[in-house]
Amino acid sequence: MTTAAIDAPMNANPTTKRVLHAAQILSIENLTVSFDGFKAVDNLSMSIDEKELRVIIGPNGAGKTTLLDMICGKTTPTSGSIRFRDVELTRLPEFKIVRQGVGRKFQTPSIYEDLTVGENLEISIPQAHGVWASIFFKRTPQIKERIGGVAEQIMLADHLRTKSGRLSHGQKQWLEIGMLLVQDPDLLLLDEPVAGMSPREREQTAELLKTIALGKSLVVIEHDMDFVKSIANKVTVLHQGRLLSEGSVDQVQNDPRVIEVYLGH
C-alpha cells in the first residue's frame, strides 16, 4: 500500500507538500498546460508507484489524454514537473522519453497491417531502429525467443505469420500492446485499450494488463467502469483538468463529487 499522500480536493492549497514513496516511479507536481488561455490540465499533482496499475477516469474534456500527451512529450506543459524516477521528462523530446522507459499506446491501434504479427513485433525491437541498426539487425535466438514470448503473452502466438490487417479489432489492440512490450518499457500509458472490443476480448485484456502489472507500471485511461473495477489498483478522477478524487474503485464510486460530474451521467 502506498504511503504517498492522497491528493487534496480541487479547492485545496496548491502548495501543500506531498510525501514521496521510495517505490515511486512517476511523480507529477503542479502540472499545468494552457491552450490560448484554456487550462486543459490545471495544477495537477499525482504519483504512480512501481508495478502499480492506475486507471484515470473522468468526463470528456477532463484532461486525461492531454496528461498522457505531456508525460510522453507530445505536449509541452506550461508549468510544473513530471519526474520519471530521477529524470525530469518535461525537458526531453519524445524519443528520449521512450529511451528512458516510457511507452505509449494511443486510442486507435497503430500497426502495420501489411506486415505479419511477427514482423510488427520484430520492427518494434529497439535494436532494429534506425537505418544502420536495421541494416545490421540479426534475428538472434534471443530476439526470436523474445518475440515468441511476447506473442504468447498477448494471445497471438498462433498468428505470428498472419497479416495484421486480418486480425480482429481486439487482436490489433493486443498487437500494439505487444509492440510496446518488446521495447521493455518500465511504464506503459494506455489510452482506452478496450474501446470497440467484444465482452470476451475485454475480459482477456483485463487479464493481460494484470499480468503485465506484475512487472511494470501501467496508467490506463478508460470509461468502461466494469473494466475499471476488474483491473484498477487505484483510480484517479479528473474533472476540468484538476484532480477531483482518488482512491479505490469503491471510494471513488461513492464520492458524491464523482457521482455528480461523471458517474451520475
N, C-alpha and C positions, 0 to 999 in steps of 0.2 A: 504494500500500500504506500503510495507516495506521501512524502512529508511536505511536499510543496504547498505553499499557502493557496487556498482557493481564491480565485479572482473575485474581487469585490463587485457588487452590483453596479449598474450603469451610472449611478449618481455618486459613486464613491470618490474619495480623494485620489486623483491620478498619481500622486507622489507616494502612495502607500508602498512600503518596502515589501518585497517578496522573499520568502525563504527558499533557497535553491536546494535541490536534492542531489546527492552525489551521483545518482544513476541517470540524471537528466541528459537527454540527447539534443533537445531543441529548446531554446529559450527566446521568447518573443516579448519585447518590452516596449510599451508606449508606442506601438506601431500605428502610423497614420499615412494614408495616401489620399491626395485630393486631385480631382479632375475638374478643372475650371470652377473651383470653389466648392464642388460637391465632395464631401468626405465619404469615400466608398468603404474605407476602414478608418476607425476613429479611436485613437489612443488605446489600442488593444494590447493586452498583456496576457500571455498564457505559456504553458510549458508542456513538453512531451517527454516521457521517461523512456529509457531503453526498453525495448521489447513490449511497448505499450501499443494497443490498438485503440486509437482515439477516433470517435466519429463526431463530425461537425454538422449540425443541422441548423435550420432557420429558414424563414420565408425567402422568396425570390428577392434579390436586391440586398440581402443581408451582408454581403461582402465575402461569402465563402470562397468562391472561385478566385476573387481578387487576392485573398490571403494566400492561396496556393501559388498564384502568379508571383507574388512577392518573395515567397520562400525559395522558389526555383529560379528567380532572377528575371522572369519575363517582364515584370513591372517593378520599377524603382520606387521605393517608399519616399514620401515627402519628409518623414522624420521617423525616428525610432530605431530599434535594434532587432536583428534576427541572428542569434548565435547558434551555430551547429557545433556542438561540443565546444571547442575553444576558438572557433573560426567565425568571424563576422561576415555573414553572407551578403549583406547589403552593399558591400564594396566589390563584389565579384561578378563577372559575367556568367551567363548561363552555363557555358561549357565547363567552367572551373567549379561551379557548384555541383555539377554532375560528378566531376572527378573527386570531390570531397566525399561523395557517397549519398547523394540525394537523387532519387528517381521520381519521375512524374508521369502519370497516366492521365490523359485528357478524357473528356466525356465521350467523344467519338473515337473508335479504335483507329489507330494509325499503323496499319500493317501494309506489307507489300503483297497485294492479292495475287499477282502473277508468279510469286515465289512460293515454294512449299513451306510448310510449317518449319521443317528443319533448317531451311535456308534463312527464313526470317530470324530464327534464334541465332544462327551462326553469324549473320552480319551484325548482330547486336553485341557480340562479344567485343570488349574494349580492344583486344589485340588485333581486331580486323578493321579498326577505324583508321581513316587517313589513307592517302594514296600509297605511300611507301609501305605502311603496315599491311595494306590489303595485297600488295604485290608479293610480299614475303610471308604472308599468313599461311600457316600449315595446320591441317586438321590432325592434330596430335591425338593420341589416345586419351589424354586428359580432357581435351576440348570435346571430343566425341562423348566422353563419359558425362561431362557437364551438360551438354545439350540433351542427352538422354535422360539425365536425372531431372532436369527442369521440365522436359516434356512429360515425364511421368507425374511430376507434381501438379502440373496444370491440366492433367487428364487428357493429354493429346499424344501420348506415346504411340498410339496406333495410327496416328495421322501425320507422321513425320514427312512422308512423301506426298501428302495431299496438298494440292494448290490451296493457298489460304483463302482465296475467293470463294471456295466451295464450302467453307465452314459455316456453321450457324452463327447467328449474331453473338450468342453467349460464348461460343468457342473462340470467336475473334477477340472478344474481351479477354478471355483467358490467355490467348496467344500474346496479346500486348503486355499483360502482366508478366508472362514468361520472358518476353524481350527485356523487361526491366530486371528480372531475377538473374539472368545470365550475366548482367553487369555487376551483380553482387553489391547493390546499394545497402546502406545501413538504415535509411529512412525512405519509405515509399509514400508518395502522395497520390491518392486515387480519387478522381472526380466522378461520382455517380457510377461505380463499376457494374451495378446490376440493372441499369436502365435498359428497358427493352427485353429483358431476359424472361424466360418461362419460369414458373414456380420451381420446377425441379432444378433448373440452372442456378436459381438464386440460392437454393439450399446447398448446392455443390460449391458455389462461390463463397458462401459463408464458411464452409469447412476449409476451403483453400486459404482464405485470409487468416483464419485462426491458426492454421498450420504455419503460415509464413511468419506470424507474430511470435512464434516460439523462438525465433532467432533474429527478428528485425522489428523496427518500429514502423507503424503504419498510421497515416492520417487519412481518413475516408470521409468524403462529403456524400451524404445520402439523404433522400427524402422518405424512403420506404421504412416506416417505423418498425414493422415486423422484422425486417432485415437488420435494422439497427439493434433491436433487442437481442438478436441472435449472435451478434459479434462484439458489441462495444464493451471495453473495459471501463470507459468513461465517455461521457457525452458533453460537448461544448455547444451551447446555443448562441448564435449570433443574431442580432437584430439592429438594422440601420448602422452596420459597421462596428457595433460595440458588443462586448460580452454581456449577454443577458442572464445566463445561468450556466452552471457547470456542476457535474456530479454523475452519479449512477443514472441508468435509464429510469429507474423508479423515481429518483429525486427530481429529474427534470420534467418527467411526465406529470408530476404532481405540483410543480411550481406554477402558481396562479399566473405569473407573468408569461410563462411559456404557453400555457393554455390560451391566454388571451390573444397573443400575437401570432401564434403558429398552430398549435395542435387543435385549437378550437375551430380552425377553418378547414 
